[in-house]
């Protein structure tokens, strides 16, 4: 059975990639929280 969740390594790569693209840490965290929870309060 495949795991539907991102690994810690994948999350780190995503955060580092977004940072390199000019995103700030708050926007990165909110984006990740939105993707993982679907909660509209984290949507930018």
Gaussian input, Z-matrix of N, CA and C with variables (Angstrom, degrees):
# hf/3-21g

backbone

0 1
 N
 C     1     B1
 C     2     B2     1     A1
 N     3     B3     2     A2     1     D1
 C     4     B4     3     A3     2     D2
 C     5     B5     4     A4     3     D3
 N     6     B6     5     A5     4     D4
 C     7     B7     6     A6     5     D5
 C     8     B8     7     A7     6     D6
 N     9     B9     8     A8     7     D7
 C    10    B10     9     A9     8     D8
 C    11    B11    10    A10     9     D9
 N    12    B12    11    A11    10    D10
 C    13    B13    12    A12    11    D11
 C    14    B14    13    A13    12    D12
 N    15    B15    14    A14    13    D13
 C    16    B16    15    A15    14    D14
 C    17    B17    16    A16    15    D15
 N    18    B18    17    A17    16    D16
 C    19    B19    18    A18    17    D17
 C    20    B20    19    A19    18    D18
 N    21    B21    20    A20    19    D19
 C    22    B22    21    A21    20    D20
 C    23    B23    22    A22    21    D21
 N    24    B24    23    A23    22    D22
 C    25    B25    24    A24    23    D23
 C    26    B26    25    A25    24    D24
 N    27    B27    26    A26    25    D25
 C    28    B28    27    A27    26    D26
 C    29    B29    28    A28    27    D27
 N    30    B30    29    A29    28    D28
 C    31    B31    30    A30    29    D29
 C    32    B32    31    A31    30    D30
 N    33    B33    32    A32    31    D31
 C    34    B34    33    A33    32    D32
 C    35    B35    34    A34    33    D33
 N    36    B36    35    A35    34    D34
 C    37    B37    36    A36    35    D35
 C    38    B38    37    A37    36    D36
 N    39    B39    38    A38    37    D37
 C    40    B40    39    A39    38    D38
 C    41    B41    40    A40    39    D39
 N    42    B42    41    A41    40    D40
 C    43    B43    42    A42    41    D41
 C    44    B44    43    A43    42    D42
 N    45    B45    44    A44    43    D43
 C    46    B46    45    A45    44    D44
 C    47    B47    46    A46    45    D45
 N    48    B48    47    A47    46    D46
 C    49    B49    48    A48    47    D47
 C    50    B50    49    A49    48    D48
 N    51    B51    50    A50    49    D49
 C    52    B52    51    A51    50    D50
 C    53    B53    52    A52    51    D51
 N    54    B54    53    A53    52    D52
 C    55    B55    54    A54    53    D53
 C    56    B56    55    A55    54    D54
 N    57    B57    56    A56    55    D55
 C    58    B58    57    A57    56    D56
 C    59    B59    58    A58    57    D57
 N    60    B60    59    A59    58    D58
 C    61    B61    60    A60    59    D59
 C    62    B62    61    A61    60    D60
 N    63    B63    62    A62    61    D61
 C    64    B64    63    A63    62    D62
 C    65    B65    64    A64    63    D63
 N    66    B66    65    A65    64    D64
 C    67    B67    66    A66    65    D65
 C    68    B68    67    A67    66    D66
 N    69    B69    68    A68    67    D67
 C    70    B70    69    A69    68    D68
 C    71    B71    70    A70    69    D69
 N    72    B72    71    A71    70    D70
 C    73    B73    72    A72    71    D71
 C    74    B74    73    A73    72    D72
 N    75    B75    74    A74    73    D73
 C    76    B76    75    A75    74    D74
 C    77    B77    76    A76    75    D75
 N    78    B78    77    A77    76    D76
 C    79    B79    78    A78    77    D77
 C    80    B80    79    A79    78    D78
 N    81    B81    80    A80    79    D79
 C    82    B82    81    A81    80    D80
 C    83    B83    82    A82    81    D81
 N    84    B84    83    A83    82    D82
 C    85    B85    84    A84    83    D83
 C    86    B86    85    A85    84    D84
 N    87    B87    86    A86    85    D85
 C    88    B88    87    A87    86    D86
 C    89    B89    88    A88    87    D87
 N    90    B90    89    A89    88    D88
 C    91    B91    90    A90    89    D89
 C    92    B92    91    A91    90    D90
 N    93    B93    92    A92    91    D91
 C    94    B94    93    A93    92    D92
 C    95    B95    94    A94    93    D93
 N    96    B96    95    A95    94    D94
 C    97    B97    96    A96    95    D95
 C    98    B98    97    A97    96    D96
 N    99    B99    98    A98    97    D97
 C   100   B100    99    A99    98    D98
 C   101   B101   100   A100    99    D99
 N   102   B102   101   A101   100   D100
 C   103   B103   102   A102   101   D101
 C   104   B104   103   A103   102   D102
 N   105   B105   104   A104   103   D103
 C   106   B106   105   A105   104   D104
 C   107   B107   106   A106   105   D105
 N   108   B108   107   A107   106   D106
 C   109   B109   108   A108   107   D107
 C   110   B110   109   A109   108   D108
 N   111   B111   110   A110   109   D109
 C   112   B112   111   A111   110   D110
 C   113   B113   112   A112   111   D111
 N   114   B114   113   A113   112   D112
 C   115   B115   114   A114   113   D113
 C   116   B116   115   A115   114   D114
 N   117   B117   116   A116   115   D115
 C   118   B118   117   A117   116   D116
 C   119   B119   118   A118   117   D117
 N   120   B120   119   A119   118   D118
 C   121   B121   120   A120   119   D119
 C   122   B122   121   A121   120   D120
 N   123   B123   122   A122   121   D121
 C   124   B124   123   A123   122   D122
 C   125   B125   124   A124   123   D123
 N   126   B126   125   A125   124   D124
 C   127   B127   126   A126   125   D125
 C   128   B128   127   A127   126   D126
 N   129   B129   128   A128   127   D127
 C   130   B130   129   A129   128   D128
 C   131   B131   130   A130   129   D129

   B1=1.4547
   B2=1.5207
   B3=1.3269
   B4=1.4576
   B5=1.5240
   B6=1.3303
   B7=1.4589
   B8=1.5209
   B9=1.3229
   B10=1.4644
   B11=1.5213
   B12=1.3263
   B13=1.4605
   B14=1.5218
   B15=1.3296
   B16=1.4620
   B17=1.5253
   B18=1.3086
   B19=1.4547
   B20=1.5308
   B21=1.3132
   B22=1.4675
   B23=1.5242
   B24=1.3192
   B25=1.4694
   B26=1.5279
   B27=1.3236
   B28=1.4617
   B29=1.5267
   B30=1.3369
   B31=1.4654
   B32=1.5239
   B33=1.3207
   B34=1.4692
   B35=1.5286
   B36=1.3259
   B37=1.4682
   B38=1.5224
   B39=1.3332
   B40=1.4598
   B41=1.5247
   B42=1.3330
   B43=1.4610
   B44=1.5284
   B45=1.3213
   B46=1.4647
   B47=1.5262
   B48=1.3150
   B49=1.4617
   B50=1.5163
   B51=1.3249
   B52=1.4644
   B53=1.5265
   B54=1.3280
   B55=1.4675
   B56=1.5227
   B57=1.3232
   B58=1.4620
   B59=1.5265
   B60=1.3248
   B61=1.4703
   B62=1.5218
   B63=1.3547
   B64=1.4580
   B65=1.5248
   B66=1.3319
   B67=1.4682
   B68=1.5247
   B69=1.3423
   B70=1.4624
   B71=1.5286
   B72=1.3353
   B73=1.4648
   B74=1.5274
   B75=1.3245
   B76=1.4636
   B77=1.5220
   B78=1.3282
   B79=1.4613
   B80=1.5313
   B81=1.3264
   B82=1.4665
   B83=1.5229
   B84=1.3158
   B85=1.4627
   B86=1.5246
   B87=1.3240
   B88=1.4609
   B89=1.5283
   B90=1.3315
   B91=1.4554
   B92=1.5280
   B93=1.3217
   B94=1.4636
   B95=1.5246
   B96=1.3239
   B97=1.4675
   B98=1.5220
   B99=1.3204
   B100=1.4632
   B101=1.5287
   B102=1.3224
   B103=1.4666
   B104=1.5248
   B105=1.3288
   B106=1.4635
   B107=1.5276
   B108=1.3363
   B109=1.4622
   B110=1.5157
   B111=1.3337
   B112=1.4526
   B113=1.5167
   B114=1.3295
   B115=1.4659
   B116=1.5225
   B117=1.3067
   B118=1.4670
   B119=1.5265
   B120=1.3393
   B121=1.4717
   B122=1.5267
   B123=1.3327
   B124=1.4634
   B125=1.5268
   B126=1.3264
   B127=1.4616
   B128=1.5186
   B129=1.3255
   B130=1.4636
   B131=1.5104
   A1=109.41
   A2=116.25
   A3=120.32
   A4=110.70
   A5=115.11
   A6=121.24
   A7=108.58
   A8=117.24
   A9=121.86
   A10=112.99
   A11=117.55
   A12=120.85
   A13=111.33
   A14=114.88
   A15=119.61
   A16=108.65
   A17=115.77
   A18=119.98
   A19=109.11
   A20=115.48
   A21=119.67
   A22=110.31
   A23=116.36
   A24=120.67
   A25=110.22
   A26=117.54
   A27=120.82
   A28=111.38
   A29=117.33
   A30=120.43
   A31=111.36
   A32=116.00
   A33=120.10
   A34=110.09
   A35=117.25
   A36=120.61
   A37=111.08
   A38=116.32
   A39=120.62
   A40=110.39
   A41=117.41
   A42=121.53
   A43=110.95
   A44=117.33
   A45=120.26
   A46=111.12
   A47=117.09
   A48=120.65
   A49=112.13
   A50=116.49
   A51=119.97
   A52=111.19
   A53=116.49
   A54=120.67
   A55=110.81
   A56=116.37
   A57=120.94
   A58=111.07
   A59=116.82
   A60=121.58
   A61=112.41
   A62=115.93
   A63=119.76
   A64=115.37
   A65=118.33
   A66=120.77
   A67=108.92
   A68=116.31
   A69=119.18
   A70=109.02
   A71=116.04
   A72=120.86
   A73=112.98
   A74=117.89
   A75=120.61
   A76=110.84
   A77=117.05
   A78=120.63
   A79=111.49
   A80=116.56
   A81=120.90
   A82=109.79
   A83=116.87
   A84=120.79
   A85=110.90
   A86=116.69
   A87=119.57
   A88=111.20
   A89=117.78
   A90=121.58
   A91=110.76
   A92=116.67
   A93=120.63
   A94=110.61
   A95=117.13
   A96=120.20
   A97=111.42
   A98=117.53
   A99=120.56
   A100=110.49
   A101=117.07
   A102=121.05
   A103=110.61
   A104=117.41
   A105=120.94
   A106=113.06
   A107=117.86
   A108=120.14
   A109=113.78
   A110=116.73
   A111=120.47
   A112=113.02
   A113=116.54
   A114=121.42
   A115=110.61
   A116=116.37
   A117=122.52
   A118=113.53
   A119=117.68
   A120=118.90
   A121=112.76
   A122=117.28
   A123=121.61
   A124=112.51
   A125=117.33
   A126=121.74
   A127=110.16
   A128=116.63
   A129=119.79
   A130=111.11
   D1=134.72
   D2=-179.81
   D3=-84.18
   D4=147.25
   D5=176.69
   D6=-85.94
   D7=128.45
   D8=-178.43
   D9=-82.46
   D10=-6.28
   D11=-175.44
   D12=-97.02
   D13=152.15
   D14=176.00
   D15=-75.17
   D16=145.21
   D17=175.36
   D18=-76.68
   D19=165.21
   D20=176.82
   D21=-59.37
   D22=-39.59
   D23=-179.33
   D24=-62.81
   D25=-41.35
   D26=178.87
   D27=-66.04
   D28=-39.02
   D29=177.77
   D30=-64.71
   D31=-39.77
   D32=178.13
   D33=-64.02
   D34=-44.60
   D35=178.57
   D36=-61.23
   D37=-41.79
   D38=178.30
   D39=-61.63
   D40=-49.23
   D41=-179.56
   D42=-61.45
   D43=-43.21
   D44=179.61
   D45=-65.47
   D46=-38.19
   D47=177.84
   D48=-65.57
   D49=-42.38
   D50=177.97
   D51=-66.49
   D52=-39.45
   D53=176.44
   D54=-60.90
   D55=-43.74
   D56=179.34
   D57=-64.42
   D58=-24.15
   D59=178.62
   D60=-87.70
   D61=2.56
   D62=175.45
   D63=99.64
   D64=4.68
   D65=178.23
   D66=-73.80
   D67=146.51
   D68=174.49
   D69=-90.90
   D70=166.54
   D71=-173.59
   D72=-62.38
   D73=-36.53
   D74=179.28
   D75=-64.84
   D76=-44.73
   D77=178.98
   D78=-64.95
   D79=-37.92
   D80=178.08
   D81=-62.82
   D82=-49.43
   D83=-178.68
   D84=-61.66
   D85=-45.89
   D86=-179.95
   D87=-62.45
   D88=-38.86
   D89=178.12
   D90=-63.35
   D91=-46.17
   D92=179.39
   D93=-63.54
   D94=-42.90
   D95=177.70
   D96=-62.59
   D97=-39.83
   D98=177.95
   D99=-64.04
   D100=-46.08
   D101=-179.49
   D102=-61.75
   D103=-41.64
   D104=-174.92
   D105=-79.56
   D106=-30.52
   D107=-175.89
   D108=-107.40
   D109=-27.36
   D110=-174.57
   D111=76.61
   D112=5.66
   D113=-178.71
   D114=-73.51
   D115=120.14
   D116=-176.27
   D117=-59.81
   D118=-23.55
   D119=-178.89
   D120=-65.20
   D121=-19.07
   D122=178.92
   D123=-94.95
   D124=-7.24
   D125=-177.82
   D126=-71.98
   D127=133.20
   D128=-178.15
   D129=-84.81

